[in-house]
Amino acid sequence: MTNEHPLWFKSSYSGNGGADRVEVAHNLVPAHGVVPLRDSKVPAGPSLAVSAHAFAVFIASVKR
C-alpha cells in the first residue's frame, strides 16, 4: 500500500457487542486518498484499502 503505517482505531460503525469490530485508518487519506480497513480480531491479518470516496459513500448508505 504505502511506506506509511496506518493509525488504526475501532470504527464507531462497528457492532456494539464487541464481536463485529472493524478498524479503520484515516491518516492515509490526505496523502494517498485511501482508507485501510481490517478485522480487529486479526490485527496481523490482511487489510483492505478502499478509496476515500468509496468509504464515504459506504458510510452514507449505512447511516440511512
Order of alpha helices (4+ residues) and beta strands (2+ residues): beta-beta-alpha-beta-beta-alpha
